[in-house]
Amino acid sequence: MVTLREKQIGALKQMLNLNQPQTKALAAEPVWKILIYDRCGQDIISPLISVKELRELGVTLHVQLHSDRDPIPDVPAVYFCLPTEENLGRIGQDLQNNLYEIYHLNFISPISRQRLEDLASAALQANCVTQIHKVFDQYLNFISLEDDMFILKHQSSDLISYYAINRGEIKDTEMENIMDTIVDSLFSVFATLGTVPIIRSPRGNAAEMVAEKLDKKLRENLRDTRNSLFLMDATQAGHFSFQRPLLIVLDRNVDMATPLHHTWTYQALAHDVLDLTLNRVVVEENIGRSPAGGARVKTRACDLDSRDKFWAQHKGSPFPLVAEAIQEELEQYRSSEDEVKKLKASMGIDNDSDAAFSMVSDNTAKLTSAVNSLPQLLDMKRLIDMHTTIATAILNAIKTRRLDTLFECEEKVMSKAALDRSIMELLTDPEAGTPEDKMRLFIIYYICTHSMSEADCDRYAAALQNAGCDLSPLTYIKRWKAYAKMAATPNQYVGGGTKTVSMFSKLVSQGSSFVMEGVKNLVVKKHNLPVTRIVDDLMEMKTSQETEDYRYFDPKQLKATGDSSQIPRNRTPFQEAIVFIVGGGNYIEYQNLVDYTKGKAGGTSSKRVIYGASTLNNAKQFLKQLSLLGQEIQ
């Protein structure tokens, strides 16, 4: 199966090939061209295609649309941007100034008729209609971060954030605009996948609006048979299974504890502690001492994507396991390095004796293999160094903020287990985390506690205030809890929790570079978070209280009803689902879904779940949005 990410890369490469399909026998030399993109285009391309790959595709220069550019004659220019007034104005100027020889305009989402006409008249005025070779709608308005994960926006993601959707004074028109933006991007996702989903959503929130609008948009496109994006010829249809995917649109309000939860797996920690963005993380590392005696720090940007074998294998592992794995890789590397050294010695490269010549013949093979393995060794070394840097940075944060204790405590709260230290004790302990960490812990406790008296709540609030916390998020969460029908789902986080395993003998005995003393070796028990549970219910067609009144949309049905009477009676479970969170997602839920699909893999057929979200927030960013919402209430 081709994944969404691979399809998006394919579409981008075809676009850079001047919208010609790429032939198997590629020409010896690509057509040289320049690429001009806006911020949105940059966000889409950067996690998928590296600068080196752009070079190979013939892109000699890639620049921002809104930067000062010099005229470059004789080369085709490929534009990749949103069809906004501002961008089109700038393209008009470029035409006027006759910057390039040939223009290939690719719009990230479809350009409206009106704007296309404006563009045409700009081209007429500039007298360069013949130079515009192609205008394409690309339907690529989303960002693929993993094979099974996408987000809609990164730069300017505030426009569709949780805060933007849940603000008190939001006008209907603003809400409509946000929903249209989200639907436009979701439509791109399905146009890229080439399938029409069956849509399910809860009632009475933003998710329902998105589902309704998307259903309408898909419907209109299917009716318009002349240029529908989904009526493919039989050759293309062969790539898809006959069963359609299920799209589950959920609102962030389904589960407010997980986005604030402290976490224990590698990728989620990198996001929470080191602000992993668009698969890049920037780490500070010490490089010796400065003359004044302080530590000298330099920042280092690390790319983490599926090409990195170690990352692909361990991004979902608990942190202590990651530290152990890095250590093992390091030992493996050292032993390979020693082999090369031994070989040198055995060949007598150190001393020029005649004996060396007689040995050459049987050592040639050895030498060849050593030389061939050198690039791999160097690459391995680079990866080990990078992960050591990242893991050390995370480890320092775990120690200074007591993240292991907080994580363990929150897991116990969420799974209703007995606590070994009271919440109050942790809130008043100056060692346990930053004020933000304490606030996150308490909000999770507050959400998971069935009923808390005003007096209790005030006692905790006073403790939080003493610890230096901003109490605005709590104001909002109190109101949210009063509205949300949390009473309906009391045991939301059943089966969670952790168990502590004995400390890693390996790391302690061998004097590793990770000093793990005082960090608990926690293993997370397998359990499903609320989002995963809903996905499971809907994919398996289980009847559960939570999902029984979810709406059902099928854009291929002739008349739209959207109620659950439409559900076909022959309930075959779905093999493929896309779950989309309106109001922001996080790596904890993503990882939980990945684990869920792995657990299902043993059956007759494997299930595939893609996780999508309007934006990707770590707990710090999410808390800030809650704080803004809380300030509005006061």
Disulfide bonds with the S-S distance in Angstrom:
none
